[in-house]
Amino acid sequence: MHLESAPDFWLQNHQLQRMQQILSYIESSLDQPLGVDQLAEKIHWSRWQFQRVFNRETGTSVAHYVRSLRLSNAAKLLLTTQNRQIDIALECGFDSEISFNKSFRKNYHCTPGNYRKRGQYQGLQQPMALSRPDKMVPEIEPKLLQIKIETQPATCLYGIKALFNGIFSDAENFEQIVPTLWQELKETTSLEQSSNHFGVIDLTAVNDLHTDIPYWACIKTDDIELQKRLQRVEIPEQQYAVLPHRGPAREMVKTLQWFILEWLPNSNYQGMNGFDLEHYSDNFISDNSSAYMEYWVPVTPK
C-alpha cells in the first residue's frame, strides 16, 4: 500500500467497521422497525451519509437488505417449523400476512405454502459479514460479503480432470494446475462462452495432507458428440453455502480461507466433504478486476 493512499485506506476501513456495527444491529433486530432515520442516528451519521455509504459498501439499499433478511428468515422457518404463516410473518417483522405473502411471492416467485411444500432451501440470504481475506496482504482489501444458502438439484456435467494440492496443503499448486486445465477444455470444446462452465472439486475422500484432489473443468451440454469426448461427472443434490467473489480469480483463495476459518464457525452451518462447485459468470476473464464468480460449499445445519 502506497503511503499517499493511507488516509483513504483508513477512512474506508473505519467506515466498514461502522457498517459492520449497524449490520449486526439489523441482524439482531429484524422483528423491530428498522427505518433509515433510526439506523442513521444509531451510527451517528446523517440520513444522506448513511444511505450513500450503505449503498456503496453493500451494493443494495437499506430497505432491500432488511427485506431480504426477513424473507430469508421466514423461508427457513417455513422449512424447519410447523408454525402458521401469519405467526412467521409477524415474527419476521412483517405488518400482516398479506404484506408478507406479497413480498414472498415477489422474491421467491412462489407462495409461502408452495415453498414449504417444495422443501428445499432456495435463496436464503445470510447477514453480510466483513471479510478480511488476509491481513498480511493489504492489496486485498476488506469487503462486505453476503453468503446465501441454496439447494442444488442433482446434475450431470462433462469435463476433463486433473489433480491438485489444496489451499491447506504445504505444496498448494492450484494456480499452476487449474488454468492449464481450462485452456485444454477450451481447445477441446471450442466454446467461448462461460455461462455453462463449472469447476468441480471432489472433496468426498480428501486426505489429511489435502493433496491429489480431483478437479474437473466442466460444461453443461446436451451435445451427444461433445459428451462422448469428455468425462461424465454426476453431482448429487446438495445444500450449499454460496460465496460470491468479484475480482481476479487468484484472490478467491484468500476469500475462501476467510469463509472456512471465520464465517463457517460463527454461522448456523457446518461444512461437509462433498463436491465444491465454481459457477462462472458469462464471459469470465480470470484476471479481470470486475470478473464475477460464485464458490459453492456443501453445508448442513448445525
N, C-alpha and C positions, 0 to 999 in steps of 0.2 A: 504494500500500500504506500503510495507516494505521500510525502509529508503534507503537500498542499491540499490533499484530499481528506486529511484527517478531520477537520471541522465538519464537513458534510457527512463523513462516516459516523462520527459520534452523535451527530444530530439525528441521523436516521436510526441508529441503534437505540437512542433514547426514545424516539417515537415508537419503535417496535416494542420496547419494554412496556410502555404505557398502553399500547394496543393490546398486548398480551394480558395486561391487568383488566382492561374492560371486557375482553373476550371471556376471561374466566368469570367475571361477574355475570355476563349474559348467560353463560352456560349454567350457572347456579340459580338463575332467577327466571327461567323460561315460563314459569307459571304466573309471573307477575307482569304488570305493564312495563314495557321497555321502549319508551319514546326517545326520539333523538335528543330532545332538550334535556331529559333526565340523565341520559347516558353521558352527554357532553359535560353537564355540570359535575357529574361524578368524577370525571377525569380532568376537570378544571381546564377545559378548552371551550372556545366559543362553538356554537352550533355549526357555523361555516367551517371552522378549522377541523372540527371532529369529523364532519361528513367528508371533507376533502381528503384527510389522511386515511380514514376508513376505506374509502373507495379506492385510493391509490394502493394501499397495502393488501387489501383483500380481494380486489377486483370485483366487488359487488357492493350493493347498498346495504345500509343497516337493516332496513325493513326486510329485504330479501334474505339476508343472512339469518335473522331471527326466525322468519317464517320457515326457512328450510330446516333449521334445527328442530323447531316444534313439530313439523310434519314428520321428520325422521324419528323423533321420539315416539310419535303416535303410531307410525308404521311398525316400529319394534314392539310396542305394546299390543298391537293387533295380532302379532305372531306369537308372542310369548305369554299372553294372558287371555282370559275369557271375559275381560271387562267389557261393559257395554260401550258402544261407540260414543254416546253422549258423555259418559264418565271419562273416557280417554280424551275427548275433545276439551273438556274443562280442565283436566289435569295438565294438559299440554299448552294451556294458555289461550284457547280459542273462546270467543264470547258465546258461541252457540254451536249446535250440531250442524246447522245449516251452513254457517261460515266455514266450519271445519270440512264438511263434505265438498264444498265448492273449491276450497284451496287444495284439498287432497286430489280431487279429480284433475285439476289443472296441472299439478306437479307429477302425479303418477299415471295419469291417463287411464284411470280406472276408479271405481268406487272403493271406499274402505272395506266394504264387505267382500268384494272380489279380490282385493289384495290379501285379505285374511284367508280366503278360500284357496288362493294360489299357494300360499305357504312358503314363499321364498323371499329372502332379504334382497330388496332391489332399491338402490338409490338412497341408502341410509347415510346421510352426510354426518360426519363427526365434527365436533368443535375444532376450529382452527387451532393450530399449535405453532409455536415459534421454533423453526428448525435451525439448529446450529450444526451443520454438517461436520465441521472440523475447525476447532478454534486455532489450530496451528496452520490453517490455510486461509489467510484473510481475504484472498481474492474470491473465495466462495462465500458470499455474504449471507448472513442470516436472513430468513424469509418465512413468511407465514404460509403454512400448507394446510389444506383440508383433505383429510382422508375420508373415503366413503366405503361402505360395506355393500358388496354385490354378490349375487349368486350367479355363477357362470354355468349354464347348461352344459351337459356333455357335448363335446365337439370333436371333430376329426380334422387334423391339419396334415400338410405334406411338406417335407423339407429335407435338409441334409444335416448331418450330425458331426460334432467334434467334441473332444473332451477338454476341459479347462480346470484350473485351480481357482477356488472361490476366494471371496474377499477376506475370509478368516484363515486362509492358508498362508504359510510362510513364503510361498513361492507363487503368489497371485499373478495370473497371466491373462486375465480376461481380455484386456485391450490388445494383446498380441494375437489371440486366437480368434475371437468372435468377428471383428471387422473383415478378416480374410474369408471367413465362412459366408458372410453376407454377400461379399463380392462374388464368390463362387456360385451362390444361389442366383444372383442377378444374371450371371453369364449363362447359367443352365436354363433359366426360365425366360430370359429376355423380357422381363417385366420391369417397367419403370416406376409404376405407381406403388406406393407402400401402404395403401389403405387396408389391404388384406394381408399385411405382413405381421408376423408374430414371432417373438423369441420365446422358446420354451426351455426351461431349466428343470431337469429331473432331479429332485432332491428326495425322492422316496427312499433311497438307500445310500444317502451320503455317508462317507466315512468320517472318522474323528479328525482327520487331517484336512478335510474339505478339498481333497484332490480328485482329479479324474472325474469331474462332474459332467454328465451328458448335457449338451446344449444343442438344440435344433434351431436353425434359421428356417422359418416356415411360411407358407402361404395357405390361404383358404381358397380352394378352387374346385370347380365341378368338371374341369377339363380332364377326361379319362386318360388321354395320352400323356398329359403332364403328370397325373397321379402315378402312372406306371414308372416314370423316370425318377420319382422321389420316394423317400421313406414315409410310411404312414405313421402318424403319431396320434394316439387316441387319448384325449384329455377327459377324465371323468367329471361329472358335476361336482362343483366345489364352491364353498363360500370363501370370498376373498376380501381382503383389505386392499383398496386401490390407492396407490401412492402416485400423485401427479408430479411430473417433472418438466420444467421448461428451461432449456439451455443446452449447452453441449452435452452429448451423451456421456462423455468421460466423467462428468461431475455427478452422474447418477449414483455412483458407488458410495459417495460420501453421504448423500441424502438417504440411501438405503441403510447405511450404518446407523444413522440417527434414528431411523424408523425402528430398526431391530433393537437397538440398545436403549433408546429413550421412550419412543412413542408406545410401543407394544407393552412394556412392563407397566406403564401408567394408564393403560386402556382397559376396557372390559373384555378384551380378546387376547388369545394366545396363538402363537404361530404353530403351524403344522408342517411336517415334512410331506410335501406333495409336489405338484407341478407349478412352479412360479412362471408367470407369463409377462411378456413385454408386449404391450399394444402400441403400435406406432401410428402417428397421425399421417394424413396424406402428404406425400412428397417430403418425407422426413429426411433431413440432412444432418448427419450426426454431429458436425462441429458448428452448427448454426446456433447463435445465442437465443433465437426465438423458436427453435425446434421444440415440439411437444410430444411427449410420450407418457404412458402410464405403466407402472410396475405393479403387478397383481400378486399378492402374497396370500397363500392359503391360511385361513384363520378359523378358529372356533370360539364361541363364547366361553369365558372363564366360569 
